[in-house]
Every structure is written in C-alpha cells, then in structure tokens.
C-alpha cells in the first residue's frame, strides 16, 4: 500500500478503542502530508442507500431492473450495464416497494459501493438508465454539494488513495466486507498552490476520460447497427421458411444439439446467407485459426508473472481481460526464457471459452513480444489485410450481441467455440466501402490527437474534436493515458507537491 504506514508504537487507549486487537492491520493509517483536506461527508449531501431484493423478486424478463455492485468497475468511470450480471430483471411489485423519489437514478448521478467483495470502494457515474432501476443496498447515491467539485471528488473516490483509506475503515472479513456509511470519513485533499486551476485541471481530465468511455460505447453500438441495417436492407428475394432439420442437415452439421436448429438461429442465419452479395467462410477469407500459447509449466517451464513492464518480458493479452468493445482492460507481463508463440499486426484474438466467450480484439500495432493463452483463438489473415481482420472482429461482435456465438458453442460452463466449429459460421461479403466505414469506427490510424498548445481553456474543445474522428482503439489508448495522468496528479496533491498543468501526456 503506497499511501499508508504502520506506526512503530500505539497508545494503550487506541488498543482498547480497537477492541483490544493486536493486529498491525488495525492500526495502519493514511500517510497524508497535505493537511488541507475535507471529509467526504462535508462535501456531499446525505447519501441515499439502495435496497436489496429477495430471490423471489427476480424474473426472466421485466421492464424493471436491479443494478448490482459489479456494474461499478475499477477501470471505468461509467457504470457498466451491458455485461451479463450487472442488471437483473425485477418484479414490478418489488420495484415499487423499493423505489422512492430520492432513490431514482438519472444520468450524471454518482454511485459508491461501500460493502461487498472486489467492488468495495468503487465509484462510478450513472449513464442513461431510465427511471425503472433500483440499486443494491451496498451502494449509495452521492450528490456533491459544490457542482464544480463533482469530477474532482469522483477522481479521488476512484483513486487508490481513497481505496486504501476505506481498507482501514472497513476491516477485511472472510467473504463480505460491510462498510455501511464509514466511507463518509474518507479524506479528500485539496491543492495548496494554484488551487483553483489544479482543481479545474483534474476535473477536465476526469470529464475527458468519461467522454471517451461514452464515445467508445456509442461507436460500438453504431458498428452493430450498421451491420444490422446493411443485412436487413440488402436481402435477396428469397423468403424465410422454418423447417425441421433433415437427416442430411444434421449430418452436415456433425452435431446433435438443438442450438443450430432453433427457429431463432435459423432466421438469423438466413439473414446472413440471404445477403445480396453472398457470404464466405473464415477459410475462404484466407484466415488461419490456431490456439494461443500454452502457458502451463509442463509446456514452457518456469515463468514469472508481473504487472510491471520489463523489456525482455512478453506482453500478455488474455481473453478474460478483453472488454466487449474490443479493448484490453488489464495487461500482464510474463518472463520466460523460451521462444513463445507471438502475435502479429492484424491478428485477431478471440475468447473461445466460458460465459463471456466471444470477446475479441485486433492487434493494430506491430509488436514482437505479445502473446495470448490457450483459452484464446488466434485468427491470422494470411495477406495482412488489417481492414478485413477488423471487419471480421466487428461481425463476430454482432453475432455475440444477437446470441449466435452462444448457439454455435458446445459444452457446459458457458461452452466453447473450438477450432472445428468455425467452418459453419457465415461472414457476409460487405462492399469494401462498408467494411472501411465499419473498420474506421474501431481503428482510425488517421486520427491524431494534438499534444502541443493545449491549455485549460482549449483542451475540452480540441479533445472533443479528436473524439469525433478517433476509433475505439484510439479512444481507449488516450483514455488510459488520461487516467494515468489523473493518478499521477492525485499523488502529487496527496504529497502536497506542485502540479504541472500539462495536457501532452508524454
């Protein structure tokens, strides 16, 4: 823990106050050189706690929703509602029993998780959810009294500095940590030098990160909509008719499970195969498919895993760390003396197993020491056609979004889409111009962000201009740079050191 210390001695009165505990962890305290701070409770209105539900209150479908704490992510300023398990359907009676005027969520509200497991201490801003959402009792809705401090306070709540403080206020339990309203005692430091401009600077950075997260989601949804519209508006004259599968069809599929013969699967498959310009298999598109590197000890010997970059280590892009938007949210590094199977520019990593299978990413920059593991399939375009790789990735996203990836897969525990099942997946032959339109939304190499002449006065406008032309890859990369600068700035404020108002992010 970088912001805390254990005192060499404690008073007997403090030991008695801590229930006579002799655990050193109970006496850790925040190392805060900056004495200009306020408690969180003095910066916010009385927080509004959510409401838990009983098991019988959940349904398979409903216009009412229950927002779980897993919607608050460490790597995101915005809540995540699209992934499985973040939102659950709720009985109307249960919703009406729980909702109050103060509990209603609207875009821009801040949620804070004060209890739980991995999510404890997470904060995030609410997106457009609609009025029919209730949130967990482990979360509180926060309203910052001074609106000019909203993004400043949110930045600190997401920082390691505040998460360390909470770990001292809420002791670790065997499973669930229950913090209640103890988070109100969190200390939020303020700059002593050039305070107004530093606060504005940090707020601008946080708002820029939020804008980029929102733009990534918008462009991802736009990609899916473009694919859907292109398919629906360019159909041959054939009319869909559902028939039970013939023996020949079952034999050709080489599978006896019902997934490939459902009416829902058939009508969506028909939409692709009835496309005006036809379709091709992954092999006909000149892709080779193989498993990623086997990282087991028996295969590659001893390895060293770390979160810190070293020049001779491999960069790990693991399927479990891929987002639904085609970005990698966490990178690990692996040290190994052997020559491992690396990825090339244009290679597509596809998470083939588990409940979150179907997540994918395209390697858009040349890298000599990037690898994935055996749980990821590598699709290699034999002619190095980066645009085609991106289009295939985006179409796989479309298949995942409409549920066909799950139907193609076999097996339990989420299933697996192994190598031998890819030959039956049809990829529509979109015109080159349409593929280019889709690819640029994911990766636009022509988008360049200004790094000189940026000031507090013009940063927001110039950054928004960049966001309009940037692809998801560029938006994610710059968002990560901004978040690193936010963390560095928070560390400087905590240590009461001067902050340079620099927007170059070099």
C-alpha positions as CSV (number, residue, x, y, z in Angstrom):
1,X,0.0,0.0,0.0
2,X,1.6,3.2,-1.2
3,X,-0.3,5.7,0.9
4,X,-0.2,4.1,4.3
5,X,2.1,3.4,7.2
6,X,2.1,1.3,10.4
7,X,3.1,3.3,13.4
8,X,6.1,1.9,15.5
9,X,4.0,2.2,18.6
10,X,0.4,2.9,19.7
11,X,-1.2,4.1,22.9
12,X,-3.0,1.6,25.1
13,X,-6.1,3.7,24.8
14,X,-6.1,3.2,21.0
15,X,-5.7,-0.6,21.5
16,X,-8.7,-0.6,23.8
17,X,-10.6,1.5,21.3
18,X,-9.9,-1.1,18.6
19,X,-11.4,-3.9,20.8
20,X,-8.1,-4.9,22.3
21,X,-6.9,-6.1,18.8
22,X,-3.2,-6.7,18.4
23,X,-3.4,-7.0,14.6
24,X,-1.0,-4.5,13.0
25,X,-3.5,-4.0,10.1
26,X,-6.0,-2.4,12.5
27,X,-3.5,0.4,13.2
28,X,-2.5,1.3,9.7
29,X,-3.2,4.8,8.8
30,X,-3.1,7.0,5.8
31,X,0.1,8.9,5.1
32,X,-1.3,12.3,4.1
33,X,1.4,15.0,4.0
34,X,-1.2,17.5,2.7
35,X,-3.1,18.8,5.7
36,X,-5.6,20.8,3.6
37,X,-8.3,18.2,3.3
38,X,-12.0,17.8,3.9
39,X,-14.0,14.7,5.0
40,X,-16.3,13.3,2.3
41,X,-19.3,13.8,4.5
42,X,-18.7,17.6,4.4
43,X,-18.6,17.6,0.6
44,X,-21.8,15.7,-0.2
45,X,-25.5,15.7,0.7
46,X,-26.8,12.9,2.9
47,X,-26.1,9.8,0.8
48,X,-29.1,7.7,-0.4
49,X,-28.7,4.0,0.2
50,X,-30.1,1.4,-2.3
51,X,-32.4,-1.5,-1.5
52,X,-31.7,-5.2,-1.6
53,X,-34.2,-7.8,-3.0
54,X,-35.2,-11.3,-2.2
55,X,-34.5,-14.2,-4.6
56,X,-38.2,-14.5,-5.4
57,X,-38.2,-10.9,-6.7
58,X,-36.2,-11.7,-9.8
59,X,-37.7,-12.7,-13.2
60,X,-36.5,-13.7,-16.6
61,X,-37.9,-10.6,-18.2
62,X,-39.4,-7.3,-16.9
63,X,-39.3,-3.6,-17.6
64,X,-37.8,-3.1,-14.1
65,X,-34.2,-3.6,-13.3
66,X,-31.9,-4.2,-10.3
67,X,-28.4,-2.8,-10.6
68,X,-25.7,-4.9,-8.9
69,X,-22.5,-3.6,-7.5
70,X,-20.5,-5.4,-10.2
71,X,-21.6,-2.6,-12.5
72,X,-19.0,-0.4,-10.8
73,X,-15.6,-1.3,-12.3
74,X,-12.1,-0.3,-11.3
75,X,-11.1,0.6,-14.8
76,X,-14.2,2.6,-15.8
77,X,-15.6,6.0,-14.7
78,X,-19.1,5.0,-16.1
79,X,-21.2,2.2,-14.7
80,X,-21.2,-1.0,-16.9
81,X,-24.8,-2.2,-17.7
82,X,-24.2,-4.3,-20.8
83,X,-22.3,-7.2,-19.4
84,X,-24.1,-10.2,-18.0
85,X,-25.0,-10.0,-14.4
86,X,-24.8,-6.2,-14.0
87,X,-28.5,-5.7,-14.4
88,X,-31.2,-8.2,-13.5
89,X,-34.9,-8.2,-14.2
90,X,-37.1,-7.3,-11.2
91,X,-40.8,-8.0,-10.3
92,X,-42.8,-4.8,-10.7
93,X,-44.2,-5.2,-7.1
94,X,-40.6,-5.5,-5.8
95,X,-39.5,-2.4,-7.6
96,X,-42.5,-0.3,-6.5
97,X,-41.9,-1.5,-2.9
98,X,-38.2,-0.3,-3.0
99,X,-38.2,2.8,-5.1
100,X,-38.5,6.3,-3.6
101,X,-38.1,9.7,-5.2
102,X,-34.6,10.0,-3.7
103,X,-33.5,6.6,-5.0
104,X,-34.4,7.3,-8.6
105,X,-31.2,7.3,-10.8
106,X,-30.5,9.8,-13.6
107,X,-27.6,10.3,-15.9
108,X,-24.8,12.1,-14.0
109,X,-25.5,10.6,-10.6
110,X,-22.6,9.1,-8.7
111,X,-22.8,5.6,-7.1
112,X,-20.4,4.4,-4.5
113,X,-20.0,0.8,-3.3
114,X,-19.3,0.8,0.5
115,X,-19.7,-3.0,1.1
116,X,-19.1,-6.2,-0.8
117,X,-16.2,-8.1,-2.3
118,X,-14.0,-6.9,-5.1
119,X,-16.3,-4.0,-5.8
120,X,-16.0,-2.4,-2.4
121,X,-14.6,1.2,-2.7
122,X,-15.6,1.5,-6.3
123,X,-17.3,4.7,-7.6
124,X,-18.9,5.3,-11.0
125,X,-21.1,7.8,-12.8
126,X,-24.6,6.7,-13.9
127,X,-25.4,6.7,-17.7
128,X,-28.8,6.9,-19.2
129,X,-30.6,4.0,-17.4
130,X,-34.2,5.2,-17.4
131,X,-36.3,5.7,-14.2
132,X,-37.1,2.0,-13.7
133,X,-33.9,0.9,-11.9
134,X,-33.2,0.2,-8.2
135,X,-29.7,-0.3,-6.9
136,X,-28.1,-2.5,-4.3
137,X,-28.1,-1.6,-0.6
138,X,-24.3,-2.0,-0.8
139,X,-24.3,1.2,-2.9
140,X,-25.1,4.8,-2.1
141,X,-26.1,7.6,-4.4
142,X,-23.9,10.6,-3.8
143,X,-24.7,14.2,-4.6
144,X,-21.7,16.6,-4.5
145,X,-22.8,19.9,-2.9
146,X,-20.4,22.1,-4.9
147,X,-21.1,21.1,-8.6
148,X,-17.7,22.5,-9.6
149,X,-16.1,19.8,-7.5
150,X,-18.1,16.9,-8.9
151,X,-15.4,15.4,-11.2
152,X,-12.7,16.3,-8.7
153,X,-14.3,14.3,-5.9
154,X,-15.2,11.5,-8.3
155,X,-11.5,11.2,-9.4
156,X,-10.4,10.9,-5.7
157,X,-13.1,8.3,-4.9
158,X,-11.8,6.1,-7.8
159,X,-8.2,6.5,-6.7
160,X,-6.0,4.0,-4.8
161,X,-5.6,6.7,-2.2
162,X,-9.3,6.5,-1.2
163,X,-9.5,2.8,-1.6
164,X,-6.6,2.4,0.9
165,X,-8.4,4.7,3.3
166,X,-11.5,2.5,3.1
167,X,-9.5,-0.6,3.8
168,X,-8.6,0.8,7.2
169,X,-12.1,1.9,7.9
170,X,-13.7,-1.4,6.9
171,X,-11.7,-4.5,8.1
172,X,-11.4,-7.4,5.8
173,X,-13.7,-10.3,6.5
174,X,-13.8,-13.9,5.4
175,X,-16.1,-13.1,2.5
176,X,-18.1,-9.9,2.5
177,X,-16.9,-6.6,3.9
178,X,-19.7,-4.5,5.3
179,X,-18.8,-0.8,5.4
180,X,-22.1,0.9,5.8
181,X,-21.6,4.7,5.9
182,X,-18.0,4.5,7.1
183,X,-16.9,5.8,3.8
184,X,-18.1,9.3,4.8
185,X,-14.9,9.6,6.9
186,X,-12.7,9.5,3.7
187,X,-10.3,12.4,3.5
188,X,-10.3,14.4,0.2
189,X,-7.2,16.6,0.0
190,X,-7.1,19.9,-1.9
191,X,-4.1,21.6,-3.5
192,X,-2.4,24.5,-1.7
193,X,-0.8,26.1,-4.7
194,X,-2.8,27.4,-7.6
195,X,-5.7,25.6,-6.2
196,X,-8.5,26.7,-8.5
197,X,-6.6,25.9,-11.7
198,X,-5.4,22.5,-10.4
199,X,-8.9,21.6,-9.4
200,X,-10.1,22.6,-12.8
201,X,-7.3,20.6,-14.4
202,X,-8.1,17.4,-12.6
203,X,-11.8,17.9,-13.3
204,X,-11.1,18.4,-17.0
205,X,-9.1,15.2,-17.2
206,X,-11.8,13.2,-15.4
207,X,-14.5,14.6,-17.7
208,X,-12.4,13.8,-20.8
209,X,-12.0,10.2,-19.6
210,X,-15.8,9.9,-19.1
211,X,-16.5,11.4,-22.5
212,X,-14.1,8.9,-24.2
213,X,-15.7,5.9,-22.4
214,X,-19.1,7.2,-23.6
215,X,-17.9,7.6,-27.1
216,X,-16.4,4.1,-27.1
217,X,-19.8,2.7,-26.2
218,X,-21.6,4.9,-28.8
219,X,-19.3,3.8,-31.6
220,X,-19.5,0.1,-30.6
221,X,-23.3,0.3,-30.8
222,X,-23.1,2.2,-34.1
223,X,-21.0,-0.7,-35.6
224,X,-23.6,-3.2,-34.6
225,X,-26.4,-1.0,-36.0
226,X,-24.6,-0.5,-39.3
227,X,-24.1,-4.3,-39.7
228,X,-27.7,-5.0,-38.8
229,X,-29.0,-2.3,-41.3
230,X,-26.8,-3.5,-44.1
231,X,-28.0,-7.1,-43.7
232,X,-31.7,-6.2,-43.4
233,X,-31.7,-3.7,-46.3
234,X,-29.9,-5.9,-48.8
235,X,-31.7,-9.2,-49.0
236,X,-32.4,-11.4,-52.0
237,X,-36.0,-12.2,-52.9
238,X,-36.0,-15.5,-51.1
239,X,-38.5,-15.8,-48.2
240,X,-37.6,-17.5,-44.9
241,X,-39.5,-20.6,-44.0
242,X,-38.7,-22.7,-41.0
243,X,-38.5,-26.5,-41.4
244,X,-37.4,-29.2,-39.1
245,X,-33.9,-30.3,-39.8
246,X,-33.4,-33.2,-42.3
247,X,-31.0,-36.1,-41.6
248,X,-28.7,-34.7,-44.2
249,X,-28.6,-31.3,-42.4
250,X,-27.9,-32.9,-39.1
251,X,-25.1,-35.0,-40.7
252,X,-23.6,-31.9,-42.3
253,X,-23.6,-30.0,-39.0
254,X,-22.0,-33.0,-37.3
255,X,-23.8,-32.1,-34.1
256,X,-26.9,-33.4,-32.4
257,X,-27.6,-30.5,-30.0
258,X,-30.6,-28.3,-30.8
259,X,-28.9,-24.9,-30.9
260,X,-28.2,-24.9,-34.7
261,X,-31.8,-25.9,-35.5
262,X,-33.8,-23.4,-33.4
263,X,-36.1,-21.1,-35.3
264,X,-34.2,-18.1,-33.7
265,X,-30.9,-19.4,-35.0
266,X,-32.3,-20.3,-38.4
267,X,-33.9,-16.9,-39.1
268,X,-30.7,-15.0,-38.2
269,X,-28.5,-17.4,-40.2
270,X,-30.9,-16.9,-43.1
271,X,-30.5,-13.1,-42.9
272,X,-26.7,-13.6,-43.4
273,X,-26.8,-16.3,-46.0
274,X,-29.6,-14.4,-48.0
275,X,-27.4,-11.3,-48.2
276,X,-27.3,-9.8,-51.7
277,X,-23.6,-10.0,-52.1
278,X,-23.3,-13.5,-50.6
279,X,-21.1,-14.8,-47.8
280,X,-17.9,-16.6,-47.2
281,X,-16.4,-18.9,-44.6
282,X,-13.5,-17.9,-42.4
283,X,-11.3,-20.2,-44.5
284,X,-12.5,-18.6,-47.8
285,X,-11.5,-15.2,-46.3
286,X,-7.9,-16.6,-46.0
287,X,-7.8,-16.8,-42.2
288,X,-5.8,-19.4,-40.4
289,X,-7.1,-20.3,-36.9
290,X,-5.0,-21.7,-34.1
291,X,-4.9,-21.8,-30.3
292,X,-2.8,-19.3,-28.3
293,X,0.3,-20.2,-26.4
294,X,0.0,-23.0,-23.8
295,X,1.4,-21.3,-20.7
296,X,1.3,-24.4,-18.5
297,X,4.5,-25.3,-16.6
298,X,4.7,-28.6,-18.5
299,X,4.7,-26.7,-21.8
300,X,7.0,-23.8,-21.3
301,X,8.7,-24.4,-18.0
302,X,9.1,-21.8,-15.2
303,X,7.6,-18.3,-15.8
304,X,7.5,-15.0,-13.9
305,X,4.2,-13.0,-14.0
306,X,4.1,-9.3,-13.1
307,X,2.1,-6.1,-13.6
308,X,5.3,-4.2,-14.2
309,X,6.8,-3.9,-17.7
310,X,10.3,-5.2,-18.4
311,X,11.9,-5.0,-21.9
312,X,12.6,-8.8,-22.2
313,X,9.2,-9.9,-20.9
314,X,6.2,-10.9,-23.0
315,X,3.0,-8.8,-23.0
316,X,0.0,-10.9,-22.2
317,X,-3.4,-10.2,-23.8
318,X,-5.6,-12.6,-22.0
319,X,-9.2,-13.2,-23.2
320,X,-10.5,-12.7,-19.6
321,X,-9.2,-9.1,-19.7
322,X,-10.9,-8.2,-23.0
323,X,-13.9,-5.9,-23.0
324,X,-17.0,-6.2,-25.1
325,X,-15.8,-3.1,-27.0
326,X,-12.6,-4.8,-28.4
327,X,-10.1,-3.3,-25.9
328,X,-7.9,-4.9,-23.3
329,X,-8.6,-3.6,-19.8
330,X,-5.7,-5.2,-18.0
331,X,-2.2,-6.2,-19.2
332,X,0.1,-8.6,-17.5
333,X,3.7,-9.4,-18.4
334,X,5.4,-12.8,-18.5
335,X,9.1,-13.6,-18.2
336,X,10.1,-16.8,-19.9
337,X,13.4,-17.9,-21.5
338,X,11.7,-19.8,-24.3
339,X,10.7,-18.5,-27.7
340,X,6.9,-18.4,-27.4
341,X,4.2,-18.0,-30.0
342,X,3.7,-14.3,-30.6
343,X,1.1,-12.2,-32.3
344,X,1.4,-10.1,-35.4
345,X,-0.2,-6.9,-36.5
346,X,-3.7,-7.7,-37.8
347,X,-4.1,-10.9,-35.7
348,X,-7.4,-11.3,-34.1
349,X,-7.7,-12.7,-30.5
350,X,-11.0,-14.4,-29.8
351,X,-12.0,-15.6,-26.3
352,X,-13.4,-19.0,-27.2
353,X,-14.5,-20.4,-23.8
354,X,-16.6,-19.6,-20.8
355,X,-19.7,-17.5,-20.1
356,X,-18.1,-14.4,-21.6
357,X,-16.8,-16.1,-24.8
358,X,-16.9,-14.0,-28.0
359,X,-14.9,-11.1,-26.7
360,X,-12.2,-10.2,-29.2
361,X,-9.5,-7.7,-30.1
362,X,-7.4,-7.0,-33.2
363,X,-3.7,-6.3,-32.8
364,X,-3.5,-2.9,-34.6
365,X,0.2,-2.2,-34.0
366,X,3.3,-4.2,-34.7
367,X,4.6,-6.0,-31.7
368,X,7.3,-8.6,-31.4
369,X,6.6,-9.9,-27.9
370,X,2.8,-10.0,-27.4
371,X,1.1,-13.4,-26.7
372,X,-2.3,-14.8,-25.6
373,X,-3.0,-18.1,-23.9
374,X,-4.6,-21.3,-24.9
375,X,-8.1,-20.1,-24.0
376,X,-7.9,-17.6,-26.9
377,X,-8.1,-18.4,-30.5
378,X,-5.8,-16.5,-32.9
379,X,-7.2,-15.6,-36.3
380,X,-4.4,-14.7,-38.7
381,X,-5.2,-13.0,-42.0
382,X,-2.7,-14.6,-44.4
383,X,-2.3,-11.5,-46.6
384,X,-2.1,-9.0,-43.7
385,X,-5.4,-7.3,-44.6
386,X,-5.9,-5.3,-41.4
387,X,-9.2,-3.8,-42.5
388,X,-10.6,-7.3,-43.2
389,X,-9.4,-8.5,-39.8
390,X,-11.2,-5.6,-38.1
391,X,-14.4,-6.3,-40.1
392,X,-14.4,-9.9,-39.1
393,X,-13.9,-8.9,-35.5
394,X,-16.8,-6.5,-35.7
395,X,-19.1,-9.1,-37.3
396,X,-18.2,-11.5,-34.5
397,X,-19.3,-8.8,-32.1
398,X,-22.6,-8.6,-33.9
399,X,-23.0,-12.4,-33.7
400,X,-22.2,-12.2,-30.0
401,X,-24.7,-9.4,-29.5
402,X,-27.6,-11.3,-31.0
403,X,-26.7,-14.5,-29.2
404,X,-25.4,-16.6,-32.1
405,X,-21.9,-17.1,-30.6
406,X,-23.5,-18.9,-27.7
407,X,-25.5,-21.1,-30.0
408,X,-22.5,-22.0,-32.1
409,X,-20.6,-23.1,-29.0
410,X,-20.9,-26.5,-27.3
411,X,-20.3,-27.9,-23.8
412,X,-21.1,-26.8,-20.3
413,X,-19.8,-23.9,-18.1
414,X,-20.5,-21.4,-20.7
415,X,-19.4,-23.6,-23.6
416,X,-16.6,-23.5,-26.0
417,X,-16.3,-22.4,-29.7
418,X,-13.5,-24.7,-30.7
419,X,-11.5,-24.8,-33.9
420,X,-13.7,-27.4,-35.6
421,X,-16.9,-25.4,-35.4
422,X,-15.7,-22.3,-37.3
423,X,-16.3,-23.6,-40.8
424,X,-20.1,-23.3,-40.4
425,X,-20.0,-19.5,-39.4
426,X,-21.0,-17.4,-42.5
427,X,-19.4,-13.9,-42.9
428,X,-21.3,-11.6,-45.3
429,X,-19.4,-10.1,-48.2
430,X,-20.0,-6.5,-47.4
431,X,-18.7,-4.0,-50.1
432,X,-15.2,-2.6,-49.4
433,X,-16.7,0.9,-48.7
434,X,-18.9,-0.6,-46.0
435,X,-16.1,-2.6,-44.5
436,X,-14.0,0.6,-44.4
437,X,-16.8,2.5,-42.7
438,X,-17.0,-0.1,-40.0
439,X,-13.3,-0.6,-39.6
440,X,-12.7,3.2,-39.1
441,X,-15.1,3.2,-36.2
442,X,-12.9,0.6,-34.5
443,X,-9.5,1.8,-35.6
444,X,-8.8,5.0,-37.4
445,X,-5.0,5.5,-37.9
446,X,-5.6,8.9,-39.4
447,X,-6.9,10.3,-36.1
448,X,-4.2,12.3,-34.4
449,X,-4.5,14.0,-31.1
450,X,-2.9,17.4,-30.6
451,X,-0.1,17.3,-28.0
452,X,1.1,20.9,-28.2
453,X,-0.6,24.2,-27.4
454,X,-3.2,22.6,-25.2
455,X,-4.4,24.6,-22.2
456,X,-7.1,24.6,-19.6
457,X,-9.1,26.9,-21.9
458,X,-9.0,24.9,-25.1
459,X,-8.4,21.3,-24.0
460,X,-12.0,20.2,-23.8
461,X,-13.0,21.5,-27.2
462,X,-9.9,20.1,-29.0
463,X,-10.3,16.8,-27.3
464,X,-13.9,16.5,-28.4
465,X,-12.9,17.2,-32.0
466,X,-10.4,14.3,-31.7
467,X,-13.0,12.0,-30.3
468,X,-15.3,12.5,-33.3
469,X,-12.7,11.0,-35.7
470,X,-10.9,8.6,-33.4
471,X,-11.7,4.9,-33.5
472,X,-12.4,2.8,-30.4
473,X,-8.7,1.8,-30.3
474,X,-7.5,5.4,-30.3
475,X,-10.2,6.4,-27.8
476,X,-9.2,3.7,-25.4
477,X,-5.5,4.4,-25.7
478,X,-5.9,8.1,-24.9
479,X,-8.4,7.4,-22.1
480,X,-5.7,5.1,-20.5
481,X,-3.1,7.9,-20.8
482,X,-5.5,10.4,-19.2
483,X,-6.3,8.1,-16.4
484,X,-2.6,7.6,-15.7
485,X,-2.2,11.4,-15.5
486,X,-5.2,11.6,-13.2
487,X,-3.5,9.1,-10.8
488,X,-0.2,11.0,-11.0
489,X,-1.9,14.3,-10.3
490,X,-3.7,12.8,-7.3
491,X,-0.4,11.5,-5.9
492,X,1.1,15.0,-6.2
493,X,-1.9,16.6,-4.4
494,X,-1.7,14.0,-1.6
495,X,2.0,14.7,-1.2
496,X,1.4,18.4,-1.3
497,X,3.7,18.9,-4.3
498,X,3.2,21.3,-7.2
499,X,1.1,20.1,-10.2
500,X,2.2,20.9,-13.7
501,X,-0.9,21.6,-15.9
502,X,0.3,19.5,-18.8
503,X,-2.0,18.1,-21.4
504,X,0.6,16.4,-23.6
505,X,0.6,13.1,-21.7
506,X,4.1,12.2,-22.8
